[in-house]
Amino acid sequence: MYDRIVSAVLDHHLPPGTKLVEDKLATAFGVSRTRIRPVLVRLANEQIVTLTPNRGATIAQPTEQEAREVFGARRLIEPMLVELFIQRASVGEVQQLRDSIEQEEAARAQGDMRRAIRLSGDFHLRIAEGSGHQTLGRILRELVSRTSLILMTYSAHHAAEREEATACGCREHRALIDAIRLRDPVEAARRMRDHLARLETQLHFGPAEAAAPDLVALLGSAG
């Protein structure tokens, strides 16, 4: 249940502010409400969900300050992760990163920006996994989930701007892989910092509007 909700967030199917009604979640997953509540508490602890007394759970709506803090934290830890990745990664693991970028580019070419952003996050998580640093890897997973909420809330609304931003991300990922392939940790760390800084500059701080999704249809077995 936790994984399916997080996946729906990462795929941008659960926009910030979406109310997570326990009865509907229980129906979607075919369980009782008592099994739903610990999942919501875990999501709240990871700041993916906000729990409000007498109002229930909603998908978190990050503020501008929170958005900047998330990107600041990523700039601190991801250069280290990519340096560790270079020390440990096999040729096959580097090729998996290249394959991930090709999938991201294909999603962008098809106009599927939600999938492109999801694949972009997966690219960073692959580096974290390959680094062997389990603690920072867990932290980054939470930060990537938060980043997805931030991008949903503050990404450019104009389709052309969104597509160009994603295209830039693909090019920067390829440049990063070039440094990884050359086993140059200093250059890879620099490119990682620059990439994350540019992503932050693409944010447009202002309210986002989205229709509330059907939780049963989205999270149920058929969905």
MDTraj code that builds the backbone (N, CA, C; nanometers):
import mdtraj as md
import numpy as np

residues = "MET TYR ASP ARG ILE VAL SER ALA VAL LEU ASP HIS HIS LEU PRO PRO GLY THR LYS LEU VAL GLU ASP LYS LEU ALA THR ALA PHE GLY VAL SER ARG THR ARG ILE ARG PRO VAL LEU VAL ARG LEU ALA ASN GLU GLN ILE VAL THR LEU THR PRO ASN ARG GLY ALA THR ILE ALA GLN PRO THR GLU GLN GLU ALA ARG GLU VAL PHE GLY ALA ARG ARG LEU ILE GLU PRO MET LEU VAL GLU LEU PHE ILE GLN ARG ALA SER VAL GLY GLU VAL GLN GLN LEU ARG ASP SER ILE GLU GLN GLU GLU ALA ALA ARG ALA GLN GLY ASP MET ARG ARG ALA ILE ARG LEU SER GLY ASP PHE HIS LEU ARG ILE ALA GLU GLY SER GLY HIS GLN THR LEU GLY ARG ILE LEU ARG GLU LEU VAL SER ARG THR SER LEU ILE LEU MET THR TYR SER ALA HIS HIS ALA ALA GLU ARG GLU GLU ALA THR ALA CYS GLY CYS ARG GLU HIS ARG ALA LEU ILE ASP ALA ILE ARG LEU ARG ASP PRO VAL GLU ALA ALA ARG ARG MET ARG ASP HIS LEU ALA ARG LEU GLU THR GLN LEU HIS PHE GLY PRO ALA GLU ALA ALA ALA PRO ASP LEU VAL ALA LEU LEU GLY SER ALA GLY".split()
xyz = np.array([
    [0.0839, -0.1210, 0.0000],
    [0.0000, 0.0000, 0.0000],
    [0.0872, 0.1258, 0.0000],
    [0.1893, 0.1217, 0.0837],
    [0.2829, 0.2352, 0.0884],
    [0.3463, 0.2570, -0.0485],
    [0.3961, 0.1495, -0.1091],
    [0.4648, 0.1628, -0.2378],
    [0.3716, 0.2143, -0.3458],
    [0.2460, 0.1715, -0.3445],
    [0.1536, 0.2151, -0.4490],
    [0.1170, 0.3618, -0.4333],
    [0.1049, 0.4075, -0.3103],
    [0.0764, 0.5499, -0.2898],
    [0.1967, 0.6340, -0.3304],
    [0.3173, 0.5913, -0.2895],
    [0.4377, 0.6659, -0.3271],
    [0.4545, 0.6671, -0.4788],
    [0.4292, 0.5534, -0.5433],
    [0.4400, 0.5483, -0.6891],
    [0.3412, 0.6436, -0.7550],
    [0.2205, 0.6523, -0.7001],
    [0.1210, 0.7452, -0.7556],
    [0.1657, 0.8896, -0.7392],
    [0.2346, 0.9186, -0.6286],
    [0.2890, 1.0535, -0.6082],
    [0.4004, 1.0801, -0.7080],
    [0.4939, 0.9850, -0.7208],
    [0.6064, 1.0024, -0.8118],
    [0.5615, 1.0132, -0.9567],
    [0.4529, 0.9434, -0.9909],
    [0.3993, 0.9498, -1.1268],
    [0.3077, 1.0702, -1.1473],
    [0.2949, 1.1542, -1.0433],
    [0.2142, 1.2766, -1.0508],
    [0.0651, 1.2486, -1.0689],
    [0.0188, 1.1331, -1.0207],
    [-0.1240, 1.1029, -1.0260],
    [-0.1964, 1.1500, -0.8997],
    [-0.1213, 1.1777, -0.7932],
    [-0.1795, 1.2308, -0.6699],
    [-0.1210, 1.3699, -0.6470],
    [-0.1876, 1.4741, -0.6932],
    [-0.1337, 1.6102, -0.6801],
    [-0.1306, 1.6565, -0.5349],
    [-0.0455, 1.7539, -0.5037],
    [-0.0451, 1.8123, -0.3688],
    [-0.1833, 1.8616, -0.3306],
    [-0.2209, 1.8371, -0.2056],
    [-0.3515, 1.8798, -0.1570],
    [-0.4609, 1.7758, -0.1726],
    [-0.4332, 1.6649, -0.2440],
    [-0.5336, 1.5595, -0.2610],
    [-0.5696, 1.4990, -0.1253],
    [-0.6970, 1.4927, -0.0954],
    [-0.7426, 1.4343, 0.0310],
    [-0.7433, 1.2829, 0.0194],
    [-0.6792, 1.2165, 0.1150],
    [-0.6726, 1.0707, 0.1178],
    [-0.7778, 1.0186, 0.2161],
    [-0.8950, 0.9908, 0.1648],
    [-1.0068, 0.9449, 0.2479],
    [-0.9835, 0.7989, 0.2858],
    [-0.9819, 0.7701, 0.4141],
    [-0.9487, 0.6358, 0.4615],
    [-1.0439, 0.5303, 0.4055],
    [-1.1735, 0.5601, 0.4008],
    [-1.2703, 0.4627, 0.3496],
    [-1.2393, 0.4275, 0.2040],
    [-1.2063, 0.5298, 0.1245],
    [-1.1775, 0.5039, -0.0172],
    [-1.0466, 0.4280, -0.0336],
    [-0.9476, 0.4599, 0.0484],
    [-0.8224, 0.3853, 0.0427],
    [-0.8451, 0.2400, 0.0829],
    [-0.9254, 0.2178, 0.1868],
    [-0.9552, 0.0817, 0.2301],
    [-1.0238, 0.0026, 0.1188],
    [-1.1158, 0.0684, 0.0489],
    [-1.1836, 0.0030, -0.0636],
    [-1.0855, -0.0270, -0.1761],
    [-0.9997, 0.0692, -0.2060],
    [-0.9035, 0.0523, -0.3151],
    [-0.8105, -0.0657, -0.2895],
    [-0.7643, -0.0798, -0.1647],
    [-0.6677, -0.1838, -0.1324],
    [-0.7322, -0.3124, -0.0818],
    [-0.8632, -0.3093, -0.0572],
    [-0.9322, -0.4281, -0.0091],
    [-0.8936, -0.4665, 0.1322],
    [-0.8737, -0.3642, 0.2184],
    [-0.8349, -0.3886, 0.3577],
    [-0.9233, -0.3038, 0.4486],
    [-0.9047, -0.3216, 0.5795],
    [-0.9798, -0.2410, 0.6746],
    [-0.9118, -0.1059, 0.6949],
    [-0.9851, -0.0111, 0.7523],
    [-0.9284, 0.1211, 0.7792],
    [-0.8131, 0.1139, 0.8787],
    [-0.8182, 0.0161, 0.9698],
    [-0.7110, 0.0062, 1.0697],
    [-0.5764, -0.0260, 1.0046],
    [-0.5766, -0.0888, 0.8873],
    [-0.4509, -0.1170, 0.8179],
    [-0.4046, 0.0027, 0.7354],
    [-0.4943, 0.0946, 0.7073],
    [-0.4591, 0.2135, 0.6301],
    [-0.3843, 0.3141, 0.7169],
    [-0.4266, 0.3277, 0.8405],
    [-0.3733, 0.4351, 0.9252],
    [-0.2222, 0.4279, 0.9462],
    [-0.1613, 0.3098, 0.9748],
    [-0.0151, 0.3064, 0.9899],
    [0.0586, 0.3479, 0.8627],
    [-0.0010, 0.3185, 0.7469],
    [0.0607, 0.3598, 0.6207],
    [0.0613, 0.5120, 0.6094],
    [-0.0489, 0.5747, 0.6474],
    [-0.0574, 0.7210, 0.6415],
    [0.0406, 0.7842, 0.7406],
    [0.0556, 0.7221, 0.8568],
    [0.1518, 0.7743, 0.9548],
    [0.2939, 0.7668, 0.9000],
    [0.3271, 0.6565, 0.8366],
    [0.4612, 0.6432, 0.7766],
    [0.4824, 0.7493, 0.6689],
    [0.3838, 0.7696, 0.5839],
    [0.3948, 0.8718, 0.4792],
    [0.4067, 1.0108, 0.5399],
    [0.3365, 1.0336, 0.6503],
    [0.3462, 1.1630, 0.7178],
    [0.4853, 1.1832, 0.7764],
    [0.5434, 1.0779, 0.8323],
    [0.6783, 1.0876, 0.8873],
    [0.7802, 1.1221, 0.7793],
    [0.7520, 1.0826, 0.6556],
    [0.8413, 1.1123, 0.5432],
    [0.8006, 1.2416, 0.4717],
    [0.7019, 1.3118, 0.5286],
    [0.6569, 1.4417, 0.4774],
    [0.5962, 1.4331, 0.3372],
    [0.5469, 1.3157, 0.3012],
    [0.4751, 1.3007, 0.1747],
    [0.3273, 1.3297, 0.1953],
    [0.2803, 1.3034, 0.3160],
    [0.1408, 1.3257, 0.3542],
    [0.1369, 1.4172, 0.4751],
    [0.0312, 1.4991, 0.4811],
    [0.0070, 1.5832, 0.5983],
    [-0.1147, 1.5288, 0.6729],
    [-0.0980, 1.5009, 0.8021],
    [-0.2081, 1.4548, 0.8866],
    [-0.2549, 1.5707, 0.9731],
    [-0.3841, 1.6044, 0.9645],
    [-0.4410, 1.7153, 1.0398],
    [-0.5538, 1.6631, 1.1274],
    [-0.5507, 1.6893, 1.2584],
    [-0.6578, 1.6423, 1.3468],
    [-0.7957, 1.6865, 1.2974],
    [-0.8884, 1.5918, 1.2968],
    [-1.0282, 1.6158, 1.2568],
    [-1.0450, 1.6458, 1.1076],
    [-0.9353, 1.6437, 1.0329],
    [-0.9458, 1.6692, 0.8889],
    [-0.8871, 1.5566, 0.8058],
    [-0.8113, 1.4683, 0.8687],
    [-0.7577, 1.3536, 0.7969],
    [-0.6265, 1.3812, 0.7264],
    [-0.6012, 1.3030, 0.6206],
    [-0.4733, 1.3071, 0.5501],
    [-0.4882, 1.3693, 0.4127],
    [-0.3871, 1.4455, 0.3749],
    [-0.3797, 1.5009, 0.2393],
    [-0.2366, 1.4873, 0.1891],
    [-0.2208, 1.4807, 0.0572],
    [-0.0868, 1.4840, -0.0009],
    [-0.0256, 1.6200, 0.0313],
    [0.0981, 1.6185, 0.0800],
    [0.1624, 1.7410, 0.1277],
    [0.1745, 1.8459, 0.0183],
    [0.1645, 1.9712, 0.0599],
    [0.1826, 2.0855, -0.0304],
    [0.3066, 2.1624, 0.0159],
    [0.4219, 2.1375, -0.0463],
    [0.5456, 2.2016, -0.0001],
    [0.5418, 2.3527, -0.0218],
    [0.5975, 2.4250, 0.0730],
    [0.6106, 2.5703, 0.0596],
    [0.7362, 2.6016, -0.0216],
    [0.7503, 2.7289, -0.0575],
    [0.8707, 2.7696, -0.1303],
    [0.9957, 2.7409, -0.0466],
    [0.9899, 2.7707, 0.0838],
    [1.1057, 2.7461, 0.1688],
    [1.1398, 2.5974, 0.1725],
    [1.0370, 2.5118, 0.1847],
    [1.0615, 2.3681, 0.1865],
    [1.1229, 2.3214, 0.0550],
    [1.0737, 2.3782, -0.0560],
    [1.1278, 2.3412, -0.1869],
    [1.2761, 2.3736, -0.1949],
    [1.3124, 2.4911, -0.1489],
    [1.4539, 2.5316, -0.1542],
    [1.5382, 2.4465, -0.0592],
    [1.4815, 2.4101, 0.0544],
    [1.5552, 2.3247, 0.1480],
    [1.5808, 2.1863, 0.0870],
    [1.4817, 2.1326, 0.0167],
    [1.4981, 2.0009, -0.0452],
    [1.6108, 2.0037, -0.1477],
    [1.6108, 2.1050, -0.2329],
    [1.7163, 2.1121, -0.3332],
    [1.8515, 2.1395, -0.2688],
    [1.8520, 2.2186, -0.1621],
    [1.9769, 2.2422, -0.0901],
    [2.0326, 2.1134, -0.0318],
    [1.9434, 2.0312, 0.0254],
    [1.9867, 1.9036, 0.0825],
    [2.0388, 1.8094, -0.0258],
    [1.9723, 1.8089, -0.1398],
    [2.0174, 1.7220, -0.2488],
    [2.1545, 1.7646, -0.3002],
    [2.1792, 1.8946, -0.3052],
    [2.3109, 1.9408, -0.3507],
    [2.4210, 1.9030, -0.2520],
    [2.3846, 1.8831, -0.1264],
    [2.4831, 1.8422, -0.0272],
    [2.5193, 1.6942, -0.0389],
    [2.4199, 1.6092, -0.0623],
    [2.4467, 1.4657, -0.0541],
    [2.4709, 1.3988, -0.1893],
    [2.4117, 1.4482, -0.2973],
    [2.4247, 1.3757, -0.4243],
    [2.5636, 1.3833, -0.4868],
    [2.6381, 1.4944, -0.4721],
    [2.7765, 1.4901, -0.5214],
    [2.8573, 1.3794, -0.4547],
    [2.8368, 1.3578, -0.3251],
    [2.9057, 1.2500, -0.2558],
    [2.8617, 1.1139, -0.3093],
    [2.7315, 1.0988, -0.3336],
    [2.6809, 0.9712, -0.3829],
    [2.7376, 0.9383, -0.5201],
    [2.7482, 1.0378, -0.6077],
    [2.8006, 1.0084, -0.7415],
    [2.9501, 0.9764, -0.7346],
    [3.0224, 1.0378, -0.6416],
    [3.1637, 1.0033, -0.6238],
    [3.1779, 0.8582, -0.5774],
    [3.0931, 0.8166, -0.4828],
    [3.0958, 0.6781, -0.4355],
    [3.0544, 0.5816, -0.5465],
    [2.9577, 0.6234, -0.6265],
    [2.9131, 0.5397, -0.7392],
    [3.0292, 0.5122, -0.8337],
    [3.1072, 0.6160, -0.8646],
    [3.2208, 0.5999, -0.9560],
    [3.3216, 0.4999, -0.9009],
    [3.3404, 0.5000, -0.7709],
    [3.4358, 0.4081, -0.7093],
    [3.3901, 0.2626, -0.7200],
    [3.2584, 0.2402, -0.7196],
    [3.2054, 0.1043, -0.7077],
    [3.1423, 0.0506, -0.8360],
    [3.0959, 0.1383, -0.9237],
    [3.0073, 0.0961, -1.0321],
    [3.0789, 0.0111, -1.1371],
    [3.0080, -0.0902, -1.1831],
    [3.0567, -0.1724, -1.2935],
    [3.0172, -0.1075, -1.4257],
    [3.0738, -0.1583, -1.5332],
    [3.0371, -0.1094, -1.6667],
    [2.8873, -0.1305, -1.6894],
    [2.8349, -0.2429, -1.6406],
    [2.6925, -0.2713, -1.6572],
    [2.6043, -0.1719, -1.5852],
    [2.6457, -0.1280, -1.4662],
    [2.5654, -0.0304, -1.3911],
    [2.5667, 0.1062, -1.4601],
    [2.6806, 0.1410, -1.5197],
    [2.6849, 0.2662, -1.5961],
    [2.5935, 0.2560, -1.7172],
    [2.5904, 0.1402, -1.7814],
    [2.5027, 0.1214, -1.8962],
    [2.3563, 0.1305, -1.8555],
    [2.3234, 0.0828, -1.7357],
    [2.1854, 0.0942, -1.6875],
    [2.1440, 0.2405, -1.6743],
    [2.2374, 0.3258, -1.6336],
    [2.2087, 0.4692, -1.6274],
    [2.1809, 0.5239, -1.7675],
    [2.2602, 0.4807, -1.8638],
    [2.2389, 0.5259, -2.0023],
    [2.1017, 0.4809, -2.0525],
    [2.0637, 0.3578, -2.0199],
    [1.9325, 0.3070, -2.0611],
    [1.8207, 0.3897, -1.9966],
    [1.8415, 0.4282, -1.8704],
    [1.7418, 0.5088, -1.8006],
    [1.7214, 0.6424, -1.8696],
    [1.8288, 0.7032, -1.9159],
    [1.8186, 0.8316, -1.9866],
    [1.7441, 0.8144, -2.1183],
    [1.7710, 0.7059, -2.1888],
    [1.7013, 0.6828, -2.3158],
    [1.5510, 0.6686, -2.2936],
    [1.5128, 0.6018, -2.1858],
    [1.3700, 0.5906, -2.1542],
    [1.3114, 0.7273, -2.1205],
    [1.3878, 0.8078, -2.0469],
    [1.3424, 0.9424, -2.0114],
    [1.3219, 1.0271, -2.1377],
    [1.4177, 1.0187, -2.2307],
    [1.4076, 1.0949, -2.3547],
    [1.2887, 1.0486, -2.4387],
    [1.2633, 0.9170, -2.4380],
    [1.1491, 0.8643, -2.5131],
    [1.0183, 0.9155, -2.4545],
    [1.0095, 0.9195, -2.3215],
    [0.8882, 0.9719, -2.2568],
    [0.8678, 1.1179, -2.2929],
    [0.9763, 1.1950, -2.2936],
    [0.9655, 1.3370, -2.3293],
    [0.9196, 1.3524, -2.4742],
    [0.9761, 1.2698, -2.5648],
    [0.9388, 1.2774, -2.7061],
    [0.7906, 1.2464, -2.7268],
    [0.7354, 1.1604, -2.6383],
    [0.5939, 1.1251, -2.6473],
    [0.5039, 1.2259, -2.5760],
    [0.5663, 1.3277, -2.5149],
    [0.4887, 1.4282, -2.4429],
    [0.4420, 1.3835, -2.3062],
    [0.4976, 1.2738, -2.2553],
    [0.4577, 1.2213, -2.1249],
    [0.5512, 1.2794, -2.0187],
    [0.5235, 1.4035, -1.9756],
    [0.6116, 1.4717, -1.8824],
    [0.6099, 1.4072, -1.7437],
    [0.4945, 1.3507, -1.7067],
    [0.4879, 1.2846, -1.5764],
    [0.5860, 1.1680, -1.5710],
    [0.5852, 1.0862, -1.6748],
    [0.6763, 0.9712, -1.6788],
    [0.8213, 1.0189, -1.6896],
    [0.8451, 1.1250, -1.7641],
    [0.9818, 1.1764, -1.7782],
    [1.0375, 1.2197, -1.6433],
    [0.9552, 1.2871, -1.5638],
    [1.0010, 1.3316, -1.4319],
    [1.0234, 1.2120, -1.3404],
    [0.9361, 1.1122, -1.3493],
    [0.9535, 0.9898, -1.2696],
    [1.0858, 0.9227, -1.3059],
    [1.1137, 0.9100, -1.4353],
    [1.2367, 0.8451, -1.4791],
    [1.3594, 0.9264, -1.4403],
    [1.3454, 1.0577, -1.4391],
    [1.4556, 1.1429, -1.3946],
    [1.4889, 1.1143, -1.2490],
    [1.3856, 1.0999, -1.1659],
    [1.4082, 1.0636, -1.0264],
    [1.4714, 0.9267, -1.0130],
    [1.4279, 0.8317, -1.0966],
    [1.4848, 0.6973, -1.0928],
    [1.6341, 0.7000, -1.1263],
    [1.6728, 0.7875, -1.2187],
    [1.8146, 0.8019, -1.2561],
    [1.8982, 0.8357, -1.1327],
    [1.8510, 0.9314, -1.0546],
    [1.9246, 0.9720, -0.9347],
    [1.9249, 0.8610, -0.8295],
    [1.8133, 0.7884, -0.8182],
    [1.8065, 0.6807, -0.7199],
    [1.8964, 0.5632, -0.7586],
    [1.9151, 0.5401, -0.8883],
    [2.0068, 0.4357, -0.9326],
    [2.1498, 0.4676, -0.8898],
    [2.1868, 0.5948, -0.9017],
    [2.3199, 0.6355, -0.8586],
    [2.3348, 0.6121, -0.7080],
    [2.2314, 0.6492, -0.6326],
    [2.2365, 0.6304, -0.4875],
    [2.2482, 0.4827, -0.4527],
    [2.1709, 0.3983, -0.5212],
    [2.1760, 0.2548, -0.4933],
    [2.3144, 0.1983, -0.5238],
    [2.3713, 0.2423, -0.6369],
    [2.5020, 0.1923, -0.6769],
    [2.6156, 0.2450, -0.5916],
    [2.5901, 0.3525, -0.5161],
    [2.6950, 0.4104, -0.4317],
    [2.7271, 0.3215, -0.3120],
    [2.6304, 0.2401, -0.2704],
    [2.6499, 0.1541, -0.1554],
    [2.6269, 0.2223, -0.0220],
    [2.5886, 0.3511, -0.0235],
    [2.5664, 0.4248, 0.1023],
    [2.4177, 0.4157, 0.1359],
    [2.3837, 0.3203, 0.2220],
    [2.2426, 0.2908, 0.2469],
    [2.1710, 0.4050, 0.3182],
    [2.2387, 0.4699, 0.4118],
    [2.1737, 0.5769, 0.4882],
    [2.1394, 0.6948, 0.3977],
    [2.2355, 0.7424, 0.3201],
    [2.2077, 0.8533, 0.2294],
    [2.1099, 0.8115, 0.1196],
    [2.1149, 0.6837, 0.0822],
    [2.0199, 0.6352, -0.0182],
    [1.8769, 0.6457, 0.0313],
    [1.8533, 0.6098, 0.1593],
    [1.7179, 0.6214, 0.2162],
    [1.6758, 0.7678, 0.2236],
    [1.7682, 0.8531, 0.2631],
    [1.7360, 0.9963, 0.2703],
    [1.7004, 1.0495, 0.1321],
    [1.7779, 1.0082, 0.0319],
    [1.7516, 1.0590, -0.1035],
    [1.6170, 1.0112, -0.1549],
    [1.5780, 0.8898, -0.1216],
    [1.4468, 0.8415, -0.1671],
    [1.3363, 0.9343, -0.1174],
    [1.3453, 0.9752, 0.0089],
    [1.2470, 1.0686, 0.0618],
    [1.2558, 1.2030, -0.0105],
    [1.3765, 1.2498, -0.0358],
    [1.3936, 1.3787, -0.1027],
    [1.3415, 1.3751, -0.2458],
    [1.3585, 1.2612, -0.3134],
    [1.3069, 1.2491, -0.4497],
    [1.1542, 1.2529, -0.4490],
    [1.0928, 1.1868, -0.3500],
    [0.9466, 1.1949, -0.3376],
    [0.9026, 1.3385, -0.3139],
    [0.9745, 1.4090, -0.2272],
    [0.9437, 1.5494, -0.2016],
    [0.9645, 1.6333, -0.3272],
    [1.0685, 1.6009, -0.4035],
    [1.0949, 1.6744, -0.5269],
    [0.9806, 1.6582, -0.6252],
    [0.9242, 1.5392, -0.6317],
    [0.8115, 1.5174, -0.7223],
    [0.6939, 1.6067, -0.6844],
    [0.6659, 1.6180, -0.5545],
    [0.5598, 1.7088, -0.5092],
    [0.5933, 1.8529, -0.5453],
    [0.7188, 1.8897, -0.5279],
    [0.7617, 2.0267, -0.5588],
    [0.7448, 2.0562, -0.7072],
    [0.7856, 1.9610, -0.7921],
    [0.7727, 1.9824, -0.9365],
    [0.6267, 1.9899, -0.9784],
    [0.5412, 1.9090, -0.9148],
    [0.3980, 1.9171, -0.9453],
    [0.3417, 2.0530, -0.9075],
    [0.3901, 2.1064, -0.7958],
    [0.3356, 2.2319, -0.7442],
    [0.3906, 2.3532, -0.8170],
    [0.5197, 2.3486, -0.8511],
    [0.5872, 2.4701, -0.8964],
    [0.6497, 2.4621, -1.0348],
    [0.6292, 2.3528, -1.1096],
    [0.6806, 2.3483, -1.2457],
    [0.6049, 2.4465, -1.3338],
    [0.6704, 2.4874, -1.4431],
    [0.6058, 2.5774, -1.5386],
    [0.4782, 2.5128, -1.5907],
    [0.3737, 2.5930, -1.6037],
    [0.2454, 2.5398, -1.6516],
    [0.2406, 2.5308, -1.8043],
    [0.3220, 2.6083, -1.8732],
    [0.3204, 2.6069, -2.0189],
    [0.3903, 2.4815, -2.0699],
    [0.3262, 2.4079, -2.1577],
    [0.3777, 2.2788, -2.2024],
    [0.5166, 2.2904, -2.2642],
    [0.5386, 2.3943, -2.3461],
    [0.6683, 2.4095, -2.4117],
    [0.7789, 2.4309, -2.3091],
    [0.7490, 2.5084, -2.2041],
    [0.8495, 2.5319, -2.1000],
    [0.8799, 2.4037, -2.0243],
    [0.7772, 2.3252, -1.9953],
    [0.7992, 2.1996, -1.9252],
    [0.8843, 2.1054, -2.0087],
    [0.8546, 2.0987, -2.1389],
    [0.9288, 2.0085, -2.2267],
    [1.0739, 2.0516, -2.2372],
    [1.0997, 2.1809, -2.2492],
    [1.2364, 2.2292, -2.2596],
    [1.3136, 2.2018, -2.1310],
    [1.2487, 2.2209, -2.0160],
    [1.3153, 2.1940, -1.8889],
    [1.3535, 2.0474, -1.8784],
    [1.2634, 1.9593, -1.9219],
    [1.2930, 1.8164, -1.9160],
    [1.4034, 1.7792, -2.0138],
    [1.4020, 1.8426, -2.1318],
    [1.5074, 1.8162, -2.2296],
    [1.6434, 1.8563, -2.1739],
    [1.6488, 1.9702, -2.1068],
    [1.7742, 2.0136, -2.0447],
    [1.8206, 1.9112, -1.9421],
    [1.7238, 1.8568, -1.8667],
    [1.7591, 1.7567, -1.7686],
    [1.8223, 1.6341, -1.8327],
    [1.7691, 1.5907, -1.9478],
    [1.8266, 1.4754, -2.0178],
    [1.9692, 1.5048, -2.0623],
    [1.9906, 1.6231, -2.1175],
    [2.1247, 1.6582, -2.1636],
    [2.2224, 1.6622, -2.0466],
    [2.1774, 1.7146, -1.9336],
    [2.2651, 1.7207, -1.8166],
    [2.2931, 1.5821, -1.7615],
    [2.1954, 1.4936, -1.7683],
    [2.2186, 1.3561, -1.7259],
    [2.3235, 1.2894, -1.8154],
    [2.3159, 1.3148, -1.9454],
    [2.4157, 1.2576, -2.0363],
    [2.5544, 1.3133, -2.0070],
    [2.5635, 1.4446, -1.9787],
    [2.6922, 1.5034, -1.9436],
    [2.7470, 1.4426, -1.8148],
    [2.6572, 1.4156, -1.7209],
    [2.6979, 1.3534, -1.5955],
    [2.7511, 1.2127, -1.6201],
    [2.6849, 1.1370, -1.7078],
    [2.7302, 1.0018, -1.7384],
    [2.8672, 1.0045, -1.8054],
    [2.8933, 1.1059, -1.8890],
    [3.0252, 1.1168, -1.9516],
    [3.1340, 1.1251, -1.8451],
    [3.1092, 1.2057, -1.7405],
    [3.2077, 1.2176, -1.6324],
    [3.2190, 1.0863, -1.5548],
    [3.1065, 1.0171, -1.5361],
    [3.1091, 0.8877, -1.4667],
    [3.1876, 0.7862, -1.5485],
    [3.1618, 0.7833, -1.6780],
    [3.2302, 0.6871, -1.7646],
    [3.3815, 0.7089, -1.7642],
    [3.4236, 0.8359, -1.7543],
    [3.5662, 0.8689, -1.7488],
    [3.6251, 0.8500, -1.6089],
    [3.5396, 0.8103, -1.5127],
    [3.5811, 0.7887, -1.3740],
    [3.6453, 0.9155, -1.3166],
    [3.5767, 1.0276, -1.3401],
    [3.6244, 1.1581, -1.2918],
    [3.5304, 1.2059, -1.1811],
    [3.5579, 1.1733, -1.0538],
    [3.4644, 1.2067, -0.9464],
    [3.4486, 1.3561, -0.9235],
    [3.5547, 1.4333, -0.9412],
    [3.5458, 1.5778, -0.9191],
    [3.4524, 1.6417, -1.0212],
    [3.4701, 1.6056, -1.1473],
    [3.3854, 1.6622, -1.2523],
    [3.2411, 1.6132, -1.2391],
    [3.2229, 1.4861, -1.2031],
    [3.0881, 1.4329, -1.1858],
    [3.0158, 1.5044, -1.0726],
    [3.0856, 1.5281, -0.9612],
    [3.0248, 1.5994, -0.8486],
    [2.9867, 1.7411, -0.8884],
    [3.0723, 1.8073, -0.9650],
    [3.0422, 1.9441, -1.0093],
    [2.9185, 1.9462, -1.0992],
    [2.9139, 1.8523, -1.1920],
    [2.7994, 1.8480, -1.2834],
    [2.6706, 1.8143, -1.2096],
    [2.6797, 1.7311, -1.1068],
    [2.5608, 1.6997, -1.0271],
    [2.5103, 1.8249, -0.9563],
    [2.6006, 1.8999, -0.8934],
    [2.5597, 2.0228, -0.8243],
    [2.4974, 2.1220, -0.9218],
    [2.5598, 2.1386, -1.0378],
    [2.5083, 2.2332, -1.1373],
    [2.3708, 2.1905, -1.1874],
    [2.3544, 2.0614, -1.2077],
    [2.2267, 2.0085, -1.2561],
    [2.1143, 2.0360, -1.1563],
    [2.1387, 2.0084, -1.0296],
    [2.0364, 2.0307, -0.9273],
    [2.0075, 2.1796, -0.9099],
    [2.1110, 2.2632, -0.9206],
    [2.0908, 2.4077, -0.9096],
    [2.0040, 2.4579, -1.0246],
    [2.0265, 2.4045, -1.1462],
    [1.9462, 2.4491, -1.2598],
    [1.8007, 2.4059, -1.2451],
    [1.7800, 2.2845, -1.1943],
    [1.6427, 2.2390, -1.1725],
    [1.5685, 2.3345, -1.0782],
    [1.6369, 2.3794, -0.9751],
    [1.5730, 2.4711, -0.8809],
    [1.5364, 2.6029, -0.9483],
    [1.6202, 2.6504, -1.0396],
    [1.5906, 2.7779, -1.1068],
    [1.4688, 2.7659, -1.1985],
    [1.4285, 2.6431, -1.2352],
    [1.3132, 2.6235, -1.3234],
    [1.1802, 2.6322, -1.2496],
    [1.1845, 2.6395, -1.1171],
    [1.0602, 2.6416, -1.0401],
    [0.9924, 2.7773, -1.0519],
    [0.8600, 2.7746, -1.0632],
    [0.7781, 2.8959, -1.0694],
    [0.6889, 2.8945, -0.9458],
    [0.7232, 2.9757, -0.8483],
    [0.6526, 2.9686, -0.7205],
    [0.5186, 3.0402, -0.7289],
    [0.4139, 2.9598, -0.7125],
    [0.2773, 3.0089, -0.7196],
    [0.1846, 2.8910, -0.7041],
    [0.0563, 2.9121, -0.6767],
    [-0.0364, 2.8003, -0.6532],
    [-0.0617, 2.7203, -0.7795],
    [-0.0792, 2.5899, -0.7615],
    [-0.1144, 2.5005, -0.8719],
    [-0.2533, 2.4445, -0.8488],
    [-0.3300, 2.4327, -0.9562],
    [-0.4653, 2.3803, -0.9456],
    [-0.4735, 2.2472, -1.0179],
    [-0.5404, 2.1505, -0.9567],
    [-0.5574, 2.0194, -1.0187],
    [-0.6859, 1.9567, -0.9665],
    [-0.7527, 1.8816, -1.0550],
    [-0.8749, 1.8144, -1.0153],
    [-0.8413, 1.6984, -0.9222],
    [-0.9274, 1.6746, -0.8230],
    [-0.9047, 1.5648, -0.7284],
    [-0.9226, 1.4314, -0.8003],
    [-0.8260, 1.3377, -0.7872],
    [-0.8379, 1.2085, -0.8547],
    [-0.9331, 1.1161, -0.7808],
    [-0.9796, 1.0115, -0.8501],
    [-1.0620, 0.9073, -0.7919],
    [-0.9673, 0.8066, -0.7277],
    [-0.9622, 0.8020, -0.5935],
    [-0.8656, 0.7171, -0.5240],
    [-0.8873, 0.5690, -0.5516],
    [-1.0133, 0.5279, -0.5561],
    [-1.0419, 0.3863, -0.5791],
    [-0.9953, 0.3442, -0.7161],
    [-1.0256, 0.4250, -0.8183],
    [-0.9841, 0.3916, -0.9550],
    [-0.8330, 0.3960, -0.9696],
    [-0.7690, 0.4914, -0.9019],
    [-0.6247, 0.5107, -0.9160],
    [-0.5443, 0.4052, -0.8426],
    [-0.5820, 0.3750, -0.7173],
    [-0.5016, 0.2878, -0.6322],
    [-0.5524, 0.1456, -0.6216],
    [-0.6729, 0.1197, -0.6730],
    [-0.7263, -0.0160, -0.6682],
    [-0.6461, -0.1099, -0.7542],
    [-0.6742, -0.2372, -0.7425],
    [-0.5969, -0.3394, -0.8143],
    [-0.6011, -0.3183, -0.9645],
    [-0.7181, -0.2811, -1.0158],
    [-0.7289, -0.2601, -1.1608],
    [-0.6428, -0.1423, -1.2045],
    [-0.6425, -0.0339, -1.1209],
    [-0.5621, 0.0810, -1.1550],
    [-0.4145, 0.0500, -1.1516],
])
top = md.Topology()
chain = top.add_chain()
for i, resn in enumerate(residues, 1):
    res = top.add_residue(resn, chain, resSeq=i)
    for name in ("N", "CA", "C"):
        top.add_atom(name, md.element.get_by_symbol(name[0]), res)
traj = md.Trajectory(xyz[None], top)
